[in-house]
Amino acid sequence: MLTLISVIFVFSLLVVIHELGHFIAARLMGVRVEKFSIGMPPTIYSKKIGDTEWCISAIPLGGFVKMSGFVDESLDTNITGADYEYSSKPVWKRMIIISAGVIMNLILAMVIYAVLSFSQGKTITPTTIVNVDSNSAIASRVGFKTGDKIVAVNGQAVDNWNDMIGIFYGSIDQGVTFTVEREGQTLQLRYAKELLSEKKGEQLGISPLFPAKVGDVRQDMPAGALGLQTGDIITELNGQPVQNWQEMTEVIRENPGKPLSIKWLHNGVEKSGTITPAVQNTVSSEGVESSYGMIGIGVYLEKEPVSFAEAISYGIKQPFVIIDFNIKGLWWWMSGVKTADETIGGPLMIAKMAGEAAEAGWVTLFSLIAALSSVLAFFNILPVPVLDGGHLFILMIEAVTRKPLSVKARIRIQQVGMALLLFFIVFVLYVDVNRLLF
């Protein structure tokens, strides 16, 4: 139920904000808006206010604005030449109206990113020590080993995971050189650009090797009951010294419901006690039931306060970081570097992400909304018929030729665009189903 509610909320918010942009711009430019629908037909409820019929429709994954004198996907050709019609307005006004939806999606993303940045601060993963995924061929081919400390990427010094990943993804198309420290030696490890075409080649197959330092503590779990606090460092479990998060969690997961001796440092003072990991049950994809232990702590992450000016700057920049990565992904797919299931996600994938984000909390959910709003803005501005970018392209032709396309030509373009869009939707759904099931 939470997944369903979150999916409806996410899709509805993105679409309503987009269409609200078109509505506001149309009214400011003197164009009559005949209908504003939240959701897609059939209509459940409608009320006419002024010239506009406001509707709530049955299918909650969409919405639309119907403007007088606008040839859209409904293929309505009822154009009379009245002053309040879209077609009667000069090109520059129509460009504003068409662009407004994309602009509103960008503004939504910028506002969310800025608010989250200011309210939550900047989260830093304070380590560059590597934990290698044993199943990752990429990590092995680059030459990473668990315990390596990354000190520079492409010659730029790094002291946290955030900076390391940012430089890596910024240079992934050209290849990346990692400077690492291993057992007192300094080594150069090379990620060749050819690795990008490998399955999951854009993923290094490494993760931060966190110290056994306590982050968030759930008070309803054994850690909270014992009195563990954020910043405490666990040094021993069940009589075994622990050096990092991985060693600690292995002991905890392997002992569900069993009392374990524990030692930890609190502000430099050693404490000890007994803790019994709570039993967590799980079922594998093959239907095999198993259990593992959990004490209710998260990894330690540093938080840096962000000023109002920094938050605004981050809010403005981050949507374009998301768009840049989507441009790369689209290019990788079109050029054959990556497959569709590695680069394309559709409604089913978004629904899965929305459900997971809702379970993770409101910060994660709104971060997802901001990212999706950025992506929606990018894809809508592409010069494809039916999309806003397609309408803008037609207006640019009209501005150059100083002659509007005929209604017949616009209908033909819309028909071709609808066919292309329908094909793409079917293709994306196929990719989604194939990825989620297989």
C-alpha positions in Angstrom: 0.0 0.0 0.0 2.9 2.4 0.8 4.4 1.7 -2.6 1.1 2.4 -4.4 0.5 5.7 -2.5 4.1 6.8 -3.1 3.9 6.0 -6.8 0.6 8.0 -7.2 2.1 10.9 -5.2 5.3 11.0 -7.1 3.8 10.8 -10.6 0.9 13.2 -9.8 3.2 15.8 -8.3 5.6 15.8 -11.3 2.8 16.0 -13.8 0.7 18.6 -12.0 3.8 20.9 -11.6 4.6 20.4 -15.3 1.1 21.2 -16.5 0.7 24.0 -14.0 3.6 25.7 -15.7 1.8 25.5 -19.1 -1.4 26.8 -17.4 0.2 29.8 -15.7 2.1 30.8 -18.8 -0.9 30.4 -21.0 -3.1 32.6 -18.8 -0.3 35.2 -18.6 0.0 35.2 -22.4 -3.8 35.6 -22.8 -4.5 32.1 -24.0 -7.8 30.4 -22.8 -7.3 27.1 -21.0 -10.3 24.9 -21.6 -9.4 22.0 -19.3 -6.9 21.1 -16.6 -6.9 17.5 -15.7 -5.2 15.8 -12.8 -4.9 12.2 -14.0 -6.0 10.8 -17.3 -9.5 10.1 -18.5 -12.1 8.9 -17.7 -13.1 11.9 -15.6 -14.3 11.2 -12.0 -15.1 14.8 -11.0 -15.1 18.1 -12.8 -15.9 21.7 -12.0 -15.8 24.7 -14.3 -14.3 27.8 -12.9 -14.2 30.7 -15.4 -13.2 29.4 -18.8 -11.4 26.3 -17.4 -12.9 22.9 -16.5 -10.9 21.5 -13.6 -10.9 17.7 -13.6 -9.9 14.8 -11.4 -9.6 11.7 -13.6 -9.4 8.0 -12.9 -5.9 7.1 -14.0 -3.6 8.9 -11.5 -0.4 8.6 -13.6 -0.6 11.7 -15.7 -2.5 14.8 -16.5 -2.9 17.5 -19.2 -3.8 21.0 -20.0 -6.0 21.7 -23.1 -5.5 25.1 -24.6 -7.8 26.7 -27.2 -6.4 26.7 -30.7 -3.5 24.2 -29.8 -3.0 21.1 -32.0 -1.8 18.6 -29.5 -2.0 14.8 -29.2 -5.8 15.0 -29.1 -5.5 16.2 -32.8 -8.2 18.8 -32.2 -8.3 21.1 -35.2 -11.0 23.5 -33.9 -9.0 26.7 -34.6 -11.1 29.8 -35.2 -8.4 32.5 -35.1 -9.9 34.1 -32.0 -7.5 36.3 -30.0 -7.6 34.0 -27.0 -6.3 31.0 -29.0 -2.8 29.7 -28.7 -2.4 29.8 -32.5 -3.2 33.5 -32.6 -0.3 34.5 -30.3 3.1 35.6 -31.6 5.9 33.0 -31.7 7.7 34.3 -28.7 4.6 34.0 -26.5 4.0 30.5 -27.7 7.6 29.6 -26.9 7.1 30.8 -23.3 4.0 28.7 -23.0 5.6 25.6 -24.3 8.8 26.0 -22.3 7.0 26.7 -19.0 6.4 23.0 -18.1 10.1 22.2 -18.4 11.0 25.3 -16.4 8.5 24.4 -13.6 10.1 20.9 -13.4 13.5 22.4 -13.1 12.3 24.9 -10.5 10.7 22.1 -8.5 14.0 20.1 -8.5 16.0 23.2 -7.6 13.8 24.1 -4.7 13.8 20.5 -3.3 17.5 20.2 -3.6 18.1 23.6 -2.0 15.7 22.9 0.9 17.1 19.4 1.6 20.7 20.8 1.4 19.9 23.6 3.9 17.9 21.5 6.3 19.9 18.3 6.2 23.4 19.6 5.6 26.0 17.9 3.5 26.5 14.2 4.2 30.1 13.1 3.9 31.3 9.6 3.8 34.6 10.2 5.7 36.8 7.4 4.2 38.4 6.4 1.0 39.4 2.9 2.2 38.1 0.3 -0.3 36.0 -2.7 0.3 36.0 -4.9 -2.9 32.8 -6.7 -4.0 34.1 -10.3 -4.5 31.7 -10.7 -7.4 32.9 -7.7 -9.3 35.1 -8.4 -12.3 35.6 -4.6 -12.9 37.2 -4.1 -9.5 39.5 -7.1 -10.1 40.5 -5.8 -13.6 41.3 -2.4 -12.3 43.4 -4.0 -9.6 41.6 -2.9 -6.4 42.0 -4.9 -3.2 40.1 -4.6 0.1 42.0 -2.2 2.3 43.4 0.0 -0.5 43.2 3.7 0.4 42.4 6.0 -2.5 44.4 9.2 -2.1 44.0 10.8 -5.6 41.8 10.4 -8.7 43.3 11.7 -12.0 45.9 13.5 -9.9 43.3 15.3 -7.7 43.7 14.6 -4.0 40.6 13.1 -2.2 39.9 12.6 1.4 36.3 11.4 1.3 34.2 9.0 -0.8 32.0 11.8 -2.2 34.8 13.6 -3.9 36.3 10.4 -5.2 33.0 9.3 -6.9 32.4 12.7 -8.3 35.7 12.9 -10.1 35.3 9.3 -11.3 31.9 9.8 -12.9 33.0 13.1 -14.3 35.9 11.4 -16.2 34.5 8.0 -16.8 34.3 8.4 -20.6 38.0 9.2 -20.9 39.4 6.6 -18.4 40.4 7.2 -14.8 43.7 6.8 -12.9 43.5 6.0 -9.1 46.4 6.6 -6.8 46.2 4.2 -3.9 48.2 3.3 -0.8 48.6 -0.4 -0.1 50.8 -1.8 2.6 53.1 1.2 2.6 53.4 1.4 -1.1 51.8 3.9 -3.6 50.3 2.4 -6.7 48.6 3.7 -9.8 45.5 1.8 -10.9 43.9 2.5 -14.3 40.2 2.3 -15.1 40.4 2.1 -18.9 37.5 3.7 -20.8 36.9 0.3 -22.6 35.6 -1.1 -19.3 32.6 1.1 -19.6 31.1 -1.2 -22.2 31.3 -4.2 -19.8 28.2 -5.3 -17.9 27.9 -2.9 -14.9 31.1 -1.3 -16.2 30.1 2.1 -14.9 30.2 0.6 -11.4 33.6 0.1 -9.9 32.5 -2.8 -7.7 33.9 -1.2 -4.6 32.3 0.4 -1.6 33.6 2.3 1.4 35.2 0.2 4.1 33.7 2.0 7.1 35.3 1.9 10.5 33.2 0.2 13.2 31.9 3.6 14.3 28.2 4.0 15.3 26.0 6.3 13.2 22.3 6.5 13.8 20.9 4.4 16.6 17.4 2.9 16.7 16.2 3.2 20.3 13.7 0.3 19.8 16.6 -2.1 18.9 19.3 -3.8 21.1 21.9 -1.0 20.5 19.5 1.6 21.8 18.6 -0.6 24.8 22.3 -1.1 25.6 23.0 2.7 25.4 25.2 2.8 22.3 25.5 6.4 21.0 26.4 8.1 17.7 30.2 8.3 17.5 30.9 5.3 19.7 33.5 2.9 18.3 32.9 -0.9 18.7 36.3 -2.6 19.3 35.3 -6.2 20.2 32.4 -8.6 19.7 32.0 -12.1 21.1 35.6 -11.9 22.2 36.8 -11.1 18.7 38.5 -7.8 17.9 36.8 -5.9 15.1 38.7 -3.5 12.8 35.9 -2.3 10.5 32.2 -2.3 9.8 32.3 -5.4 7.7 33.9 -7.5 10.4 31.5 -6.2 12.9 28.3 -6.9 10.9 29.5 -10.4 10.0 29.6 -11.3 13.7 26.2 -9.7 14.3 24.4 -11.2 11.3 25.7 -14.7 12.1 24.4 -14.7 15.7 20.7 -13.9 15.6 19.1 -14.2 19.1 22.5 -15.1 20.7 24.0 -13.0 23.6 27.3 -11.5 22.5 29.9 -9.8 24.7 30.7 -6.3 23.4 33.3 -3.6 24.1 33.2 -0.1 22.7 34.8 3.3 23.2 32.7 6.2 24.3 34.5 9.5 24.2 37.8 7.6 24.5 36.5 5.6 27.6 36.2 1.8 27.2 32.8 0.3 28.1 31.6 -3.3 27.9 28.4 -5.2 28.1 26.2 -7.9 26.5 24.1 -7.5 23.4 21.7 -9.9 21.8 21.1 -9.3 18.0 17.4 -9.1 17.1 16.3 -12.0 14.8 15.4 -10.8 11.3 13.8 -13.3 8.9 14.1 -13.2 5.2 13.2 -15.3 2.1 15.5 -15.5 -0.9 14.4 -15.3 -4.5 14.5 -19.1 -4.6 12.0 -19.2 -1.7 14.6 -20.3 1.0 13.9 -18.9 4.4 16.7 -17.8 6.7 17.4 -15.4 9.6 20.2 -13.0 10.5 21.0 -10.7 13.4 20.6 -7.0 13.7 21.3 -4.5 16.5 19.9 -1.4 15.0 22.8 0.9 14.1 23.8 2.7 10.9 27.2 3.6 9.5 28.8 6.8 10.7 28.5 9.7 8.3 29.7 13.2 8.8 27.3 16.1 8.5 28.5 19.5 7.4 26.2 22.5 7.9 25.3 24.3 4.6 24.8 28.1 4.5 21.7 29.5 2.7 23.8 30.7 -0.2 25.5 27.3 -0.5 22.1 25.6 -0.5 20.8 27.8 -3.3 23.9 27.2 -5.3 23.6 23.5 -4.9 19.9 23.6 -5.7 20.6 25.3 -9.0 23.5 23.1 -10.0 22.3 19.6 -9.0 19.4 19.2 -11.6 22.0 19.8 -14.3 24.3 17.2 -12.8 21.4 14.7 -13.0 20.7 15.8 -16.6 24.3 15.5 -17.6 24.4 11.9 -16.4 21.2 11.1 -18.2 22.7 12.6 -21.4 25.7 10.3 -20.9 23.5 7.3 -20.4 21.4 8.0 -23.4 24.5 8.4 -25.5 26.0 5.2 -24.1 22.9 3.3 -25.2 22.6 5.0 -28.7 26.3 4.4 -29.4 26.1 0.8 -28.3 28.4 1.2 -25.3 25.7 0.1 -22.9 22.6 -2.0 -23.2 19.1 -0.6 -22.7 18.5 -2.5 -19.4 21.6 -0.8 -18.0 20.7 2.8 -19.0 16.9 3.0 -19.4 14.3 3.0 -16.7 10.5 3.3 -17.2 7.3 3.5 -15.1 7.8 0.1 -13.5 11.4 0.9 -12.4 10.3 4.3 -11.2 7.4 2.7 -9.2 9.9 0.3 -7.6 12.2 3.2 -6.7 9.4 5.3 -5.3 8.3 2.5 -3.0 11.8 1.9 -1.7 12.3 5.7 -1.3 9.1 6.1 0.7 10.2 3.3 3.0 13.6 4.9 3.5 12.0 8.2 4.6 10.8 11.6 3.4 14.3 12.9 2.6 15.0 10.0 0.3 11.6 10.3 -1.3 11.9 14.0 -2.1 15.5 13.4 -3.3 14.0 11.0 -5.8 11.2 13.4 -6.8 13.9 16.1 -7.5 15.9 13.7 -9.6 12.9 12.6 -11.6 11.7 16.2 -12.1 15.2 16.9 -13.6 14.9 13.9 -15.9 11.4 14.8 -16.9 12.5 18.3 -17.8 15.4 16.9 -19.9 13.3 14.4 -21.9 10.5 16.8 -22.4 12.8 19.3 -24.1 14.1 16.8 -26.6 13.0 17.8 -30.2 10.6 14.9 -30.6 7.1 15.5 -31.9 4.4 15.5 -29.2 7.0 16.5 -26.5 7.5 20.1 -25.6 10.8 20.1 -27.4 9.0 19.0 -30.6 6.6 21.9 -30.3 9.5 24.3 -29.7 11.3 23.0 -32.8 8.2 23.7 -34.9 8.0 27.2 -33.5 11.7 27.8 -34.3 11.0 26.8 -37.9 8.1 29.2 -38.0 10.3 32.0 -36.6 12.9 31.4 -39.3 10.4 31.0 -42.2 8.0 33.6 -40.8 5.2 31.3 -41.9 3.3 28.9 -39.6 3.0 25.3 -40.6 -0.4 24.3 -41.9 -2.8 22.5 -39.6 -2.6 19.5 -41.8 1.2 19.4 -41.4 1.0 19.8 -37.7 -1.4 16.9 -37.4 0.9 14.7 -39.5 3.8 15.6 -37.2 1.7 14.9 -34.1 0.6 11.5 -35.6 4.3 10.5 -36.3 5.3 11.7 -32.8 2.5 9.7 -31.2 3.6 6.6 -33.1 7.2 7.1 -32.0 6.2 7.8 -28.4 4.0 4.7 -28.3 6.8 2.6 -29.6 9.2 4.0 -27.1 6.7 3.4 -24.2 6.3 -0.2 -25.2 10.0 -0.6 -25.6 10.7 0.9 -22.1 8.0 -1.3 -20.5 9.6 -4.4 -22.1 13.0 -3.3 -20.7 11.4 -2.7 -17.3 9.7 -6.1 -17.2 12.8 -7.9 -18.5 15.0 -6.2 -15.8 12.6 -6.7 -12.9 11.7 -10.4 -13.7 15.0 -11.7 -15.1 
